[in-house]
Amino acid sequence: MIHHIIKLIWNRRRSLVWIFAEQMLVFGVMLFIFTTFAGDISRRYSKGNIHVDNVAKIDIREFHETQLDEEELNASKIQFRNMVERMKEWQSVNLIAICNNRAIPYMNSPRLDSISFRERRFSAVINYCDEAYYRIFSPKLTEGEWFGTGDSFSTDLSDNPPAIITQLLAERLEQTGSAIGQNIYYNGRTYRVTGVIEAFKHRSTGRQLAALFIPASFLPEESSDMAYVVQYKKRQFDEFSNAFLAEFYKNFSREHFSPEIIDLEKAKKQINFFEFSINMYFLGIPTLFLLIFAFLGTFGLVWVQSKKRMSEFGLRMALGCSVARLQRTVIIENLILTVFAMLLGLIVVAHLYTFAPKGWEWLAAVGVAVVLMILFAGFSAWYPAWKASKVQPVEALKING
């Protein structure tokens, strides 16, 4: 039966070219969309997600129209740092860490800097942080240890201060064996690798980053990139927030400065929702309309082809073909045509999607696309097949005779 149906398709190949081309196009677009979705899901649950439960970023903002001089601004930063030190004694606070803004997840886009290893240059995200940062965000160490309690190391220029790198950076350095003890050169100073963390990402759906973590004590105090993160007691954000605002306005004028406090868990949810909404808007909704219009288009083409073949269907039934067999023939024709379109489409797409993830994401995208295309082809051929089976042999032969 299959051999007979394939022969029928070949004999009608010119009239089926539009159905074939449409199904190839639909399959290719579906592969692109599902591959994108699968890649997002894979990255969302991949290594390197930073836990931000009960963590807030705090900062001081200057109103630009006040035009304070540099000395006043530096004095305000020192005053704010002293205030943060006093906050460590609050009942609602567990830990306070010093870092640069780029080290805080969900706050800023990462920026790559240049580092040197064995006279070769590499790109990496540079994060300044302290011991409390490690205790708050808990990145997983796969090798070695963090800087040490309170950044207890010598800052003498003759010594190499400690540094932490990500596994991705360790792999890019092409270092055989352990990376522990190796020296990395950045910004006029040589750092000694004391630990390797599994992964680091700035976004849930972001890619893993090659990153270098160095002690916050090397971040200039007057730097505008300095930031503080606070781990507050569970379910005590409101208490902490109110206490922070009250303390801030005791120390700073409302005319010159404003406080900043951001709950990172809320920021994470907002960003995840925004990214989901963008994906649904640019991928989900077009996918839905693509499937609807492609279904209607294929349905229309199959229906037109079936109308032209009424005399053939009538002759088959006059020769004893059963209704069920005729229905199966029409549906299987469309399914075989779809399978050939998918095979050719898969060959073309596999060469074009050089950016597609390889592994389970690609297999999942192909699997979902194939299943939908089979269902799509079956449903679009069912009604024309049912109508064809209702034709009276004598009338069909008379009309098309």
N, C-alpha and C positions, 0 to 999 in steps of 0.2 A: 504493500500500500504506500509506504513512504517513497519507494522508488518511483511509483506512478505519479505521486503528488509532486515530487521534484521535477519530473519530466514535464508536468503541466506548467509548473512555474517557469521553467526554461523556455517553453514554447510561447509564454506570455510575457517574456522578460521586458519587452519594450513598454508595454502598458503598465508594468509594475515598478518602473524605475523611480517614479515619484514617491511611491510608498516606501521603497527601499531607502531613498535618499533622506526622506523625512525621519524615518526611524533611526538611521545612522546619526543624524544631527541631534535628535532628542537624546539618544543614548550618550553621545559625547558630552552634551551640556549637563546631563544628569551626573555623569562621572566627575566632571569638574566641580559641581556643587557638592556632591556627597564626599568627595575627597577633601574639600575645604572644611566641611562640617566635621569629618572624622579627624582631621588635623587639629582643629580647635579642641575637640573632646580629648584627644590624646595629650595635648599640651596642658589642658586644664588639670588632668590627673597625673601628669608626669612629675618626676623628681624636681625639687627646687622650690616648691610652694612654701611661702613664708607664713607662719601662723601669727596672726595679729589680734587674737582675742585679748580683750582688756588692755589694749595699748592705744595711747594717744600721742600725737605730736603737739608740742607747745612751742610758741615762738613769740617774738615781739616785733611789731611792725611800726615803722615810722611813717607819719603822714608827710608826704613829699612837699606839701605846700608850707610846712613849718620851716624848712631850710636850716636845720641845725648844722653847726659846724662839725668837723671831724672829731674834735676833742669831746664834744658833748655826746656824739654818737658812740664813741668808744666807751665813755663813762656809763652810758645807758646799757651797753652790752655787759660790762662788768657787773653792774648793779643787777641785771637780770640773771646773770650766772650765779651771783650770791643768793638771789631769791630761790633759784632752782636748788641750790645746795640745802637751803633750809627746808625745802619741800620734802626732802628725803625722810624727815622725821614725822611727816603727816601720817595719820592712821589709815587714810585711804590709799596710800602709795606703797607699792612693793619695791619697785626699782626705778631708777632714772638713768638713762644712758645718753652719752654724748656721741654724735656721729655727724657726717655730712648729709645734706639733703638727698643726695643720690642713693644713699644707703637705705633710705626709708621706702619700703614697698608702697605702691599705689599713689605715690606723691609726685614723682618726677620721672620723665623718660630718661633711661640710662644714656650716658655719653661715653664714648670710647676714648681712652688716652693711650699713649705709646709707652711701652715698657721694653726693657732689653734683657735678654738672657743669652749668655755666651755669644755676645756680639751680634745677636740677631734681634730684630725688632718684631714685637707682637702688639696686638690691640687688646685692651682689657678695660673693664669698668673699674675705676679706683674708688674704693669705699674706705672712709676713715671711721673707725668705731673703737669702742672700749670693751672691757670684760663684761660690763652690764648688758651691752648690746647682744652678746652671745647668749646670756642667760635669759634675756627677754624673748628673742626671736628663735632661739634654739636651732640654728642650722646644723645638720647632721655631719659630724666629723667622721670621716672614713679612715683618717690616718693622722697621727701626731696629736697636738693639743693646741688650745687657743693661746693668746698672748701670755697669759698668766695673771693672777689676781692683781687688780689695780694697775695693770700695765707695768709690772715690776721688772724693768729691764734698764740697762744703762743707755742713756742718750748721748754718750760720748761718741764723737765722730769716728773714733777708731773702732767702735763696735758696730755690728750689723743688727739693727733692730728687727724684731720678728715680723712675719707676715703670714697671712693665710691665703691660699688660692683655691679656686674651684677645681673639681675633677676635670672639667672641660678645658680649663687653661693648662692643667698639668699634661693633658693629652696633646694639646697643641704645641707645647714646648718640646714634644718628642723626647722626653727624658726617659732613658731606660732605667728601670728599677724605681726606687722610692724618690719622691721629690723632696722629702724632708732633708733639710740641711743645705739645699741648693740656694744660690744667691740670685736675686732679681734686682735689676737696676731701674730706679724710677725717680725722676725729678731731682737728680743730683745726689741721690743716696742709694746705698746698697742694702737690700733687705734679705734676711735669711728666712726661708720657708720653715715654719714650725708646725703647720697643719694643713690638711686638705679637706674641704667640705664637699659633700656629695654633689650639690647643685645649688644654683641661686637664680631666681627669676624676679622681675619687677611686677609682672602681671600673672594672673591665674592662667590665661591663655597665651602668655608670652613664651618665647623660647628661652632655653637655658643660656646663661651668659658666662663668658670668660671673665672672671672677676678677681681682683686682688684686694685683700683687706689689710690695712695697715693701721697702726695705733692712732687713736684720736689725738694724742698729745702732739703729733706732728702737724695737726691742722692749726694754722695760725689763729690766735684768739680773736683777732680783728676780722677774720674771714666772714664774709656774708653767707658762706655756705654752711656754717656751723648750725646744728639743730639739736633738739633734745626730744627724746621719746620717753614716755612715762608708762610703766605698767601699773595700773591701778587695781585695787581690790575688786574681786568679782562682783558684778552688779552694783558698783559704787561709782559709776561714771558721773552721775548727776552731783553726788556729794563732792567728788574731786573737782569737777568743772566749776561748781559754785565757789569752792574754796580758792581755786586758782584765780578766778576773776576778781574775787574780793581782795586777795593778796596783791594782785597786779595793780589794781587801782589805788592801793595804799602806797605803792612805790613809784608809780608813774602818772604823769599828767595825761588826762583825757585829750588835751589839746594837741599833744605832740605824738602820742603813741597809742597803739591799739593792740590787744592781745589776740593771739591765734591759738585755737585749740581744735584739733581734728581727731575724731575717733576713727582709727584706721579700719576697724571692722565695718563701720558704716561706709567709709570711703570704698572699701573693697566691694561691698554689696552694690553700691551705686555704679561703680565702674563695670562690674560683671553684668549688671542689668543693662547698662548702656551698650556694652559690646554685644550682648545677646540681642538687643533691639536692633542694632545696626545689621547684624547677620540676618535676622528675620526680615528686615526691610529690604536689604540688597540681595539676599539669597532665597530666603523662605518664601516670600510673596511671589517673586518672579518664577520660582520653581512651581508653585501651585498653578499659576496662570499658564506656564509652559505645559504642564501635564494636561490641563483642561483643554487648551487649544490644540495640542498635539493629538489628544484623544479624539476630539471632534474632527480634526483633519483626517486622521487615519480612518475613523469611522466613515466619513463621507467618501473617501477614496475607495474603501472596500465595498461600500454600498453601491457606488457607481459601477464598479467592476462586476458586482453580483447582478445588477440590473441588465448589464450587457450580456451576461452568461445565462439568462433565463432559459433560452432554447436548449443550451447544454444541460442545465439542471433538469428540464422537462424530459429530455431524451434519456438521461440517466435513470430517472424515476420510471419512465415507460419501460425501460429494460430491466426493471426489478430492483433498482437501488432503494434501500430503505431510507426513511426520513432521518433516523439517527445517523446512518452512515454518511448521508449527504451533509448533515450538519457537521459531523466530525471532519469531513474532507475540507470544507470551507475554513473551519477554525484551524486545522493543522496546517493548511497552506499558509495562512497568515503567521502562524507560530514559526514555521520553517523559514519564511522570509525574514521574520524578526531575528531569528538566531543568526542567519547569514549576515544581516545588517550589523548585529552586535559584534560578531567576530571581526568583520572588517573595521568597524568603529573602534574596537579595542586595540587593534594593531596600530591604527592611526593615532589614537589618543596616547598609547604607551610611548610613542616617540615624541609627542608634543608636550606631555606633562612631565618635563624634566624636573619641575619643582615639586611634584607630588611626593608625599611621604611614602617610603617603601616599608613594607611590613604589614601588620594587621590592619592599619588604616586603609591602605590601598585595597587589600582583599575585601574588607568590609564595604568599602565604597562600590567596588565591582559587584559584590554579592547583592547589595541592596538595589543597585541599578538594574541588574539582570532580573531579579525577582519582579520589580515594578514593570519592567518592559514586557515580561511574559504575561503578567496580569493585564497590562495595558493592551497587548496584542489580542489576548483571549477575549476580553470584554468588547473591544472594538469590532471583533469579527462575529460575536455571538448573535447580535440582532440581525445582521445581513444573512447569516447562516440560517437563522430561524425563519426569516421571511422567504428565503430560497426554498426551504423545505415545505412551505405551504403552497407552492405553485402547483397548479393542476397541469399535468403533462400535456394534455390536448390543447389547453389555452396557451401554454408557453410555446409549443411548436407552431401554433397558428399565428401568434403575435410576431414571432421572430422568424417565421418561415419566409 
